[in-house]
Amino acid sequence: MKRDGTNKSIWENEMFPHQNIHTQQKNFQTIIVGGGITGISVAYELQKQAHQCLILEQENIGFGTTGGTTAHINNFFDESYDRLISKFGEDKAQTIADHAKSVPAIIRKNAEENNISCDFDECSFYLFSAEKKQDKELQKILDAHQKLDIPSRSVTEIPFEITFRSAIEIDGQAQFHPLKYINGLLKAFKKLGGTVLTQTRITKHENENGKVAVQTENGTEYTAQNLIWATHIPPGITRFSMLNAPYRSYALAAKLEKAPEKLGQAADLYDPYHYFRYHQIGDVFYLIIGGFDHKTGHEKDTEKPFEELVRYAEENFGFIEIAEKWSAQYYVPSDGLPYIGAMPGEENVFITTGYNGNGMTWATLAAQIIPDLIRKKDNELADIVSPSRVELLESAKEFVKENIDVAYHFIKDRFTAEKKPELDDLKTGDGKIIVHDGKNVAAYRDETGNLKLLRADCPHMGCTVAFNTSEKTWDCPCHGSRFDTDGNLLTSPAMEGLKKI
């Protein structure tokens, strides 16, 4: 069992192997592509309603960001409520807040009803200012929370050994072990009659006359009334590759000498911010710390964020040792809200993307929204996060900025070949874009000294990939597709791997 990179997360020991059961059934009511928390949560909710579902996963369950999350379950978001009120109005912000407050209870109910032991705990979140200029921002957030009836208050103490100026406590948060949870939910899904196929990659899909057909790598075709892309971002060339910017966040798990006096979660107000929480696995307590985010493919040395994270941990906390370190990908939407619902122009094809750093919360809400849309049931949150929404004024500035950045990389990486190294410059265990026979090539020299040469053009839209020195992957700096050193596709929106030379 594995994740989409070399580094191991603290959760990976709970990646249970899934045995595919051969099925003669080829037609379903709904096909869900993606075996992370979104795909499994949506499939479970539909299957509970006697809706026959098929989950297709390219790798193993929990392969992507679900296996690399820090697993915060929060009723607030990276896009703070004061900004949501400013962009969308108080009524819509209130609707978002009301739904978000229900998420911990939904997850707790799923765990209890299906006897899922997933380290679920409820706690408070502490948001604090570390510098004077952050005090005003913190007050704005508190004012917005109180306006929307999110239980929050100013406090003078937090359950972490860190210096701060001002802090607020936000009630109603939760946390869990994400892989224990989705594996338990998957078992419940299968018990209800659902079908799951892992190691199954889709190479083609068609949508005609209200029926969707997907073809897998081995040539098998499955059909359904509905198709749900739960792949973090929909594959292929769509507007959503332009409306979402890919980022990577870094995390580590530090083993503690003793149990904390009180569980809790916290974050500062830097940009990017540092965030941390306690977690217990067995008899051992950990402090999980994250931060130092950057756009995918834009950091030349991805060991550097880990070094900075370790330094931050050592300067602010006491612990025995660093147990694990890892990174994961997420997408920042142009207007601050995710896109959950029907693909524009295709009422039976659904997407869920742009969760920002709040995947556990939005995935759980997606599992309420999409089943309601399939059943033609009203859902007031669905209108707000609809992929067809038109909030052009709010998103235009960020949209233009991100796509200028994409254009910059598309052009720059093609016209700087004379500055790139040759094959002889490549060290063992390293990868670089080099000049080979006059062309840009993604070259990697493995630990045995063997060279692996790939075309450097991302098959999605042609941007030049960059080497991720820590995860040992090739990452697209434009839209976030990722590939292993053999060129195999790890994450969308590309639908095929890098071509070998």
N, C-alpha and C positions, 0 to 999 in steps of 0.2 A: 504494500500500500504506500502511496506517495502523495506529495503535494506538487504544486506547479513551480518548484524551485528546489535548490540544494539544501537550504537551511531548514531545520526541523522545528516546528512549533511545539509548544507545550502540550498541545491537544493530540498530537499524532499517534500516541500509543493507543488511542481509542478509535483508530481507523480500522473498523472491522471489515474483513473480506465479505463481499456479497457474492453469493453463488447464483449466476444466471440460471433460470429455469426455462428450458426451451418451451416456447409457446407456438401453437399453430395459429393462434388468433392474429389476424393482420389488420382488423378494423376496430377502432376504438372511438369513444365519444370525444376524448381529448388526449392529445399527445403533449407531454411536457418535456422540453429539452433542457437538461441541467439537473444534476444531483446534489445541489447545495441546499441551504436552508430555504431559499425561495421556492425552488422546484418541488422539494419534498413537502413543504408546508401547504402550498397550493394544491398539490396532488392529494394530500391527506384530506383537506377540507372538501374537495370535490368527491372523493371516494366515499366519504361519510354520507354524502347525499345520493349514494348508489349511482354515481356517475363513473362509468368505466374508463379508467385512465392507464396510460402507458408512460413511464418515465424512461427517457433515453439519456444516458450519461457517457460522454466520450472516454472518460478515464475511470476513476473509482469515486465512490461517494465521498464528498467532502474534499475533493481534489483542489478546488479553487480557493476563493477568499474565505469561505466558511471555515476551512481548516486553518486559516491564518488570521482570523479576527481576534480582537481582544475581548470580544463577547460582552460588551456593555448593552444592557437593555434599558433604554432611556425614554423619557416622555418629552424630551426637548431635543434639539438638533444642532448640527454644526451651523446651519443657517438659523441664527438666533431669532427668537420670537419678535424682538423689536424690529428686526429687518423684515421679517415676514409681514408684520403689520404694515410697515412702510410700503412694501411692494404690492401686497395683495389685499390689504384692508383688514380691519379688526374682525369682521364676520368670518372670513375665510381662515384667518389665523386661529380663531376660536374653534372652528370645526376641526382643524388639524390637531390642536391641543387636546380636544375631547377624545379624538380617536387614539392619539398617542398614549394618553393616560390608561387606555384599556389594554395595552400590549403586555405588560407584566402578568396581568390576570389571565390573558389568553394562553400564554406560554405555561404558566403554573397549572392551568386547567388541563391542557394537553398532557403535561407530565403526570399529573395525578390520575387522570382517567386511563392512561396507558401504562401506569407503573414504570415510568421512566426515571431512573436515578441519574440526574444530570447536574448535580451540585448547584441546584437552583437556590439562590438566596436573594432576599430583598434587603435593600440598604438605601442610604442617601447619597447624593452626589454633591460635592463641594466645588464650587467654581470660585476662583480667587484671582485677585490682581496681585502682580508681583512688582509693578512699577506705578508711580503716581499717575501717569497718563492713562493707565488702564482702569482707574477708579471710576471714571465717568461712564465707560463702556459697561462695567459691571452694574452700575446703578440703573442704566437703561434696560439691561436684561432683567434685573429684579423688578423694575416697574412694569415691564411687559408681562412677566410671569404673574404678578399680582392682578393685573388687569384681566388676564385670561384664566384666573383661578387655578394656577399651578402652584401647589403649596411650596412656598419659598420664603426664606427670611435671612436677614443678616446675622452672622455668627462671629464669635471672636476666637473660636477654636475649631480645628479640623483634626481627624484621626490619622494624620500623617506628619512625619518629622520634616517639615519644610517651612521655610520662612515665607510669609505673605503679608500684604498690607491690609486688604479687606477681603471678606469671603461671604458667600451666601450658601445656604444649605437648601437643596432641592429634594423634597420627599418623593417617594413613589418609584424609585429605580430598582433594577434587579440585575442579576448576572447569572451565568450558568456555564457549563461545559458544552460548547456548541456541537461537538461530534457525538457525545453521548446523547444529546437531545435529538439530533437528526437521525441517528441510527435507531433510536427508540421509536421515533415517529415513522420511520420507514418500515419497521416491523409491523406497526399498527396499520399502515397503508396496505401492506401485503396481506395482512390478516383479513382486511376488508375486501380482498379480491383484486387489489391493484397489481400491476405488472411492472417490473423493473428490469432493464437491460443495461449493464455497464459495459465498458470497453466497446461502445457502439457509437461510431462517428457518423454524423449526417453529412452527406456530400451534395445533396440536392433536395429542394422542396418546391412544390407547386401548389397553387391555390386556385381552383377552378370550380365554378358552379356551386360554391358553398361547401366544397370538400377539399381538405388538405391532404397531400400525399408527400411523404418524406422517404428518401432513399438513403440507405446506409452504405457504408464502405464496402460491405460484402455483397451488395446488390439487392438486399431484401427491401421491399417496399411496405410501408405501413400507412394506413389512411385514417382520417378522423374528421369529425365535424369542426373541431377547434385545435389550434396549435398555440402553445405558450412557449415563448423563448425566455427561459430562466437562466440565461448564460452570462449574466452581468451586463452585457451589452449585446443587442441583437447582431447576428452575423451579417456579413455582406456590406454593401455600400448603401447606407440609409442616412437620413438626416440626423439620426441620433449619434452617429460617430462625430458629427460636427457640433452637436448640442451638448456633448459631454467631454470633459477633459480627463484623461487618465492620470492618476497619481499613485505613488507608492508610499506606504507608511511603514515604519520600523518599530519593532517591539522586542522586548526581552523579558524573561521571567527570572527574577532574583529570589533565591531560596532564603527564607527568613529563619532566624534562630528560634523564635517562639511565635506563638499566635498573637495577632494584633488584638488590642483591647476591644476594638470595634471594627466591623467591616465597613468599607466605604469606597467611593470612587471620587476622583478629583481631576481637575485640569486647570491650567493657567490660561491667560488670555494673549499669549504671544501668537505670532503668525509665522510659521506653523506653531501650534500649541503643543505642550507636553501634557500627557494624560496618564493616569495610573489607577490601579485598583488592587485590592487583595483577592487572592483566590486560594482555596484549600483543595488539595487532591490527596486523598488518603489522610495520613497524619501530618502531612507537610503543608506549610503555608508559604505562598509565594507573593511577591509584589510584582505585578505585571506593569511595565512602563512602556509607553509608546511616544513617538514623535518624529521630528526631523523629516517630515514628508517633503516630497519633491515630485515634479512631473515625471512620469515614466520615460525612461530613456534620456533624461537630461542631466543626470549625475555621472560624471566620468568615473569616479571610484565609489561604488556603492558599499564598500567597507567603511567609508568615512562616516556615514550616518550612524552606523553601529558603534563606532569609536566615540562619537559625540554623545550617543545615548548612554553608553557605559560611563563616560565621564560625568554626565548629568546625574546618573544614579549614584555614583560614588560621592559626589559633592553634596547630595541632598538626603540620602537614605543610608541606613545601616542594614547590611545583609551578609550572609555567609559566602555565597558564590552566585555567579550567573549560571543558571541551569540550561537555558535555551535562548536563542535569538533567531528572529525570522522577520520577513517582510511580507506584505500583501498589497494587492492592488484594489483601488476603488475609483469611482468616476464622480467628478464634480459637475452637476448640471448647470447650465448657463444662467438659469433664473433662481437657483437655490432649492428647487423642489424636484423630486424624481419624476420619471415618466412611467406611469403604471396604467395599463389599459390597452384598448384596441389599437393596433397599428393603423395610422391614418389611411383610409381607403380600403381597409381589410377588416371588417367587423368580426371575423372569426379567427384572427391572428392577434395574439396578445404579447406585449412586451413588459418587462420590468427592468428599469435601468436608472442610473443617476442617483444612487443612494447616498452619495457623499460618504461620510464616515459613520453612517447610522444604519448599517445593513441589517442588524438583528431586528430593529424596530420596523423599518420599511418592508422587510421581507414578510414579517408577520402581518402587517397591514395589507400587503399585496395579496396574502392568502384570504383576506376578507373581501377585498375589492374585486378581484378577477372572478371568483365564483358568483358574486352578485351580478356582474356584467354578463356572464354566460347565461345566467337564469333570468336575465332582463329585469333584475330587481334594482330599485333605486338605492344609490349609495352616494351621499353628498360629498364624501371625500374623493370619490372617483372623478367627479367633475373638476375638482381642483388640481389633481395630478394627472389629468388626461393627457396622453401624448399628442392630442389634437388641440390642446389649449393654445390660445394666442395671447401671450403676455409679451409682445414684441418690445415694448418700451423698456420693460424690466430686464430683458435678457439680451437686447441688441448689443450693448456695450461689451459685455463679457463674451458674447458670441464672436464679435469682430476681433477682440483681443486674442482669443484662443486660436482662431483660424488664421490670423496673421502669423502667429507662432508656428502653426502647421506649415504654412507656405514658406516661411523662413527656413525651416528644416528641410523641406522638400528641395528647395533650390540650393541652399548652402552645402548640403552634404554631397551634391553632385559636382560642384565646381571648386572643391578644395582637394582634389585627388593628389595634386603634387605635394601636399603636406602630409600625406598618409605614409605609414611605414611599409617596409617590404617584409616578405615572409621570414627572412633571416632575423628580423627584429623581434619575432614573436617568442615569448617565454613559455615554458611549460605551465599549463593551467590557466593561460590567459587567452583572451580573444580580442581581435581588433579588426577594424575595417582597413584592409590593405589594398594595394594596387597589384593585380596579378594579370599578366597579359593585357595590360592597359585598361583593365576594368576594376571597379570597386567590388571587393569580395569580402564576405564575412568569414574570417579565418580563426580557427580555434586549435590550439595545440594541447592535446590531452596529457594526462599524467604519465603516459608511457612514451610521449614524444611524437605520437602520430598526429598528422595534420588533418583537420576536417574543414573543407572548403565549401561554402554555400554562396548562392547569389545574395547580395546584400539588400536587394529590393524587397520590401514587404509585399506579399501578394495581394494585400488588401487594396491599397491605392498607390503603391510604388515608393513610399518614403524609405530612406535608408535606415536600417536597424542599427541599434547600438548595443554594445556588450555590457551585460550586468555582471560586474566582477564578483559580486557576492553570491548571487543565485545561480551563476553560470548559465545564463540564458541570453538570447537575443531579443531585445525589446524594441518595439516601434515607438519612436518619440512623437509620432503624430496622433495615432488613434489607439495605441495600447496593446496591439497584438503582440503575443510573446511566443517564442520558439525555443526548443532545447538545442544543444550543440550539434545534434544530428539533423536539425531543421524541422523536427516534428512540431506540429502546432500544439501549443499549450492553452492559449486563450484567444478568444475572438477579439475583434470582428473579422479577421481573416478567416477564410474557410478552407485553406490548404496551407501546407508547410512551405518552408524555404526550399528552393530547388538546389539539389546537390550539383557540384561541379566535378 
